[in-house]
Amino acid sequence: MRRTIVIGIVMVLLMLVSVTVAWAGNAKDTQSGGEKVKVIIGFADKPNHADEDMIRGHGGKTKYTYHIIDAKAVEIPEQAIDRIKRNPRVAYVEEDAEVRVLEETLPWGVDRIDADVVHAGGNTGAGVRVAIIDTGIDYNHPDLDDNYVAGYDFVNDDDDPMDDDGHGTHCAGIVAAKDNDIGVVGVAPDADIYAVKVLDDTGSGYMSDVAAGIEWAMDNEAQIISMSLGSDYPSRTVRDACYAAYESGILIVAAAGNYHDRYTPHGKLIKVDTSVDYPARYDSAIAVGATDSSDVIASFSCTGPDVELAAPGVSILSTVLGGGYDSYSGTSMACPHVAGTAALVIASDPNLTNDEVRGRLRDTADDLGAPGFDHLYGYGLVDADEAILTPP
């Protein structure tokens, strides 16, 4: 009888253990199973250890914990997102959307904005720190090697921001190609260049990397950020990072974007999008449209009330990978003309704030199109000679 009772108790215990293990296994599958997605989680205040434990508890993995904004970039099981949103410490959860280079369609521009006139007066933007947030830079290029200071590769997570696409190298040359009797000369040929690689060899990347790149530029005391990249997606994380950088005193210049088609998830064409891309559309950034050699807005240039300035962007000759030169077109090429001009303005008076530099770029621009501000040219074509403060 006793033996029968003992055997019965043991069997009941085994059944309970089996049920408990099965329940725990199912709970684990619910938390961490399924496809993981890239998201950015914003918090009510600075993320802490409990927030990291919460992410891990949901089967997630942290990519970045930002310190200029209260957010983390993570990979998380898709089914965990709704539960995370209900956490009282979570302010928002947004897609870690893709960004792309603002494609060229394949340096009269330096001449057109009178940067060469400024050089003749002795101002070459010497020592002004410009961060090129893009595909990296070919820092071995003979027109760029002397100006390259430092950088970081957020695509491969290392300190070698070598360009493997070419877009960032072309933009860097427009800003600061050396005046060395070879190749081309940039708008600010003695500016210091910082390469921040956030786009891969296909010209694509993620908002989380762009935000990390902005944070890196801030930490390394850049004075100007030039971003020839864009997306339809209004990332709150990148918006907050741009705002933090601008509040710290950095001037942010971004390409307005090139016309592109929008499609439904099923591949149906919705419309051709002509509105300014993000991050150029944020108030903290100067959105730059592109003009041709006749001072006419380029056929591909995005337009609208967010365009602040225009600059040369059609058939612009600049540096490319392997030490060569080629002509590209796009608002990507217009953006670094304005970033380089800003470097000349800062060099003319290092005490100017970013607001004051921005004001000078606006106030001295050559008015094009309709009188005053308009939706094609903004305040007009950037004019380096007029924008700088001539020393007494």
N, C-alpha and C positions, 0 to 999 in steps of 0.2 A: 504493500500500500504506500509506504513512504517513498519507495523508489518511483512509483508511478507519479506521485505528487511532485517529486524533484524533477523528473523528466518533463512534466507539464510546465513547471515554472521556467525551466531552461528554454523550452520551445517558445513560450510567450516572450521571454527576454530577447531571443534571437529575432522574433518577428518585429518587436519594437525597434531594435537596432537597425533592422533591414529597412523599416519604414522611415526612420530618422535619416539614414544615409541616403535613401532615394530622394527624400524631400530636400536635403541639403544639396544633392547633386542637381536637382531641378532648379533650385534657387540660384545656384551658380550659373547654370545655363541661361536662365532668364536675365541675369545681370551682365554676363560677359559674352554670351553667344551672339551669333549673327554678325552681319557685316559691319565693320567699323567705318565711321565717317569722320571727316575733318570738320571741326567746329571751333568757334572761339567763344569762351564763356566769360562774360563780364560780371563782376561782383560789386556788391554795395560799397565795399571798401577794399583795402589791400588784402589779396588772397593769403590765407594762413594754412597751417598744417592740417586743420580739420577739412578745409576745402580740398586739399590734395588727397586726403584719405577718402573723401566723398567721391572724387573722380576715380580713384583706384577701386573703390567698392563697387562702382558701376562697370568695372572692367575697362576703364579708360587709361590712357597714357598721355602724360603732359609733354608737349613739344617745347613751348616757351612759357615762362612766367614773366610777364613784363613788369618793369618797375616805373615806367613813366605813365602807365595807365593801369587800372585795376582789372586785369584780365589775364586769362590763360588760353593758349592755343593747345587743343587736345585732339586725340583720336578716341572716339567713344562708340560703343554699340548704338546703332540708330534707335533701338527701342528704349534706350535709357534717357533719351533727350527730354521726353515729357516729364519724367520724374525729376530730372535736374532742374527744369524750369520751375517746378513747384517749390524748390528749396528757397527759403526766405532770404538767403544771402545772395542769390543769383539775380543780377539785374537784367541780363539778357543772354540768349544763346543765338548765335548767328552762324550761317554757313561760312566756312573758310573758302571763300569764292576764289576762282582763278582770275589772275590778271594776265595781261599780254603786252608785248611791245606794240606800240601803235605803228603798224606796218608801213614801211616805205614803198613807194611805187617805182622806184629807181627813176672859191668862196667869194661868189658874188655877194653873199649876204653880209659878210664882214664889212665890205665896202659900202653897201647900201645903208647900213645903220651908223656909218661914220666911226666905227671902232678904230679904223686905221688912223683917223685924225687924232683920236685920243692917244694912240700909241706914239704918234709923232710929238705929242706934248709931254711924253715921258711917263704916262700912266699905262701900265701893262697888267694891272691887277695883281701885282706882286704880293705874295703871301696870303691872299684872301683864300679861305678854305671852302672848297666846293665839293659836296658829296654827290656823286653820280649814282643814283639808285636805279639799277638797270641789269644788264646781262653780264656785268663785270667790265674790265678794261684790259686790253692788251698792253700791259705796262712795259713791255719790251719794245714797243713801237718807237722808232727814233724821234718822232714828234711828240711823244708823251712820256718817255722814260724819266726825263729830268723833273717833270712836274708831279709824278706819282709819289704820294707820301705813304699811304697805308690803305688797308681795306679789309673786307671780310666777305666770305662766301657763305650765305645762308642756305643755298641750295644743297651744298655738300658738307656744310657745317665745319669749315676750316678757315684758316687765315690766308688762303690763296685765291683771290678773286679774279683769276685769269678768265678772260672772255672766251667762250666757245661758240658764240653766236655771231658777234660782230656789231650788233646794234649799239651796245654801250660804248664800244671803242669809237664809233662814228660820232656819237653825241659828245664824248669827251674831247674829241678833236675840235669840234665846233666851239666848245667852251675855251679850251686852253692849249691847242697845238702850238708848239714853240715857234718863235720867229728865228729860225736857224738856217735860212737860205735853202731849205729843202722842203718839198711837199707843200703844205698849206700853213697858214697862220690862223690861230683861234682868236676869238673876241677878246679874251684876257690871257695872253700867251705866257704870263708868269704866275698865274694863279696856282694854288696847290690843289691837286686832285686826290679825292678819296673815292675808291671804288667799292661800291656796296652791291654785291651780286645777289639779286633776289629772283632772277629769271634764268631758266635753264637754256640748253643749247637749241631749243625750239622757240625760244622767246616767251615761254609761259612760266607762270609761278602762282603763288598763293598770297592772299591778303595777309596771312599770319607772318609771312616772310617780309612783306613790305613794311608792316608795323615794326618788326624786329629791326629792319634796316634803318627806319627812321629813328628808332631808339638808339641804335649804334651811332648814327650820325650825331645825335644829341650828346651822347657820352663822349664822343671824340671831338666835340667843340667845333663842328662845322658851322659856318656862317650862312651858307646857302645850300639848299637841297634842290637838285634838278631831277625831275621824274618824267621821263618820256615813256610812260606806261599807262594803262587804263583798263577800266572794266565798267560794265553796266551796273554792277552791284554796289549799292551805297553802304559799304562796310562801316558800321559804327566804330569798330576797333581802329581802323585806319583813320577815320575822321577824328577820333579822340587823340590818336598819336600825332596827327598833323597839328591839332590844336595845341597839344602839349609842347611840341617843337616850336611852334610859332610864338607861344607865350614865353618860351625860354629865350627868344630873340633871333631865331633862325628865319630867314626868308625862304619861302617854299615856292618853287616855280614848277608848273606841271603842264604837259601837253593837253590841249583841249580835246584831242581825239580825231579820228578820221571816220567819215561816214561808213556804216556797216549795216548789214541786214540783220534783222531780228527774226527768230523762228520760234514756233511753239515746240514743246518737248517732242512732238510727233513729226517735226521737220517742215511744218507749214510756214511759209513766209508771212510775217505779220506786217512789217513795214521796214523802210530804210530809216535807221536812227540817225538823226542829225544833231541831237542834243549833246552837250559837253559830257565827256566821260568823268568818272571818279578816278583818282582823287582831285582832278582839276576843278571839279564842281564845288568842292568845299570852300567855305569863305576864307579859310586860312591859306589857300593856295592862289597864286596868280595863274589863271587859265590862259594859255597862249594859242592863238590860231595861226595859220600859215598863209603867207602871201607869195606871189610869184615875182619875177623881176620887173613886172609892170605895176607893182603895188596893188594888184588885184587879189582878192581872197581866193585861195586855191579851191579847185572844184571839190576836193575831198575833205576840206577842213570843216569840222563841226562848228556850229554857230549857235547863237542864242544869248540870253541875258547874262549868262555866266562867263562869257568871253571877256577878258580884261584887257589884253594886249594882243597885238599881231607882230609877227616877225618873219623873216625869210624862211621858206620851207619847201621850195621846189628846186630840184636839181642842185642840191648843196654838196659841194666837194669837201670831203673830210677823210679822216684816217679810217682804215679798215684792218682786219687781221693780217698778220704776217708782214707788217711794215709797208703796206700799200695804201692806195687812195682810190675812192670811188664816189660817185654822186648818187645820193638818195633823196627822196622826197617824202614829206609827211609832217604832221604837227610835231612829231618826235624831233625833227630837225629845227623847228621854230623855237621850241622850249629852251634848248641850250644857248641860243642867241640872247634870250632875255636873261638867263642865269649868268652868262658871261658879262653882259652889260651891268648887271647888279654888282658883280665883282669889281668892275671899274668904278662904279659909284662909291662902293665901300672903300676902295683904295684912295679915292679922292678925299674922303673924310671918314676915318675909322670910327668916329664918335656917333655916326648916324645910327639910329635904331632901324630895325627891319620895317617898321611902319613908315619911317621917314624915307627910306630907300624906295619902298613901294610907291609912296606918294610922288617922289621925283620921277619915277618911271612913267607913271600915269600922266603927270602934269606936263611933261616935256615930250610926250609921244607926238608923232606927226599925225594930225587928224586926217583920216581917210574915210571915204564913203559919206554918209549923211553927217552934217555938222554936229560936233559933240559926240557923246557916247552913242554907239549903235551896236546892234546884235551881230554884225559881221566882223568888225575890227576892234570892238571894245572902245578903249580910249584912243586907239590908233597904233601906228607902227613905232616900235621902240626906237629911240634915237640916243645913241651912246654919247655923242658929242654934247648934246643939250642936257643930258641927264646928270653928267658929272659936275661936281663942284670944283670950279677952277681955283687952284690955290692962289692966294694974293701974291 
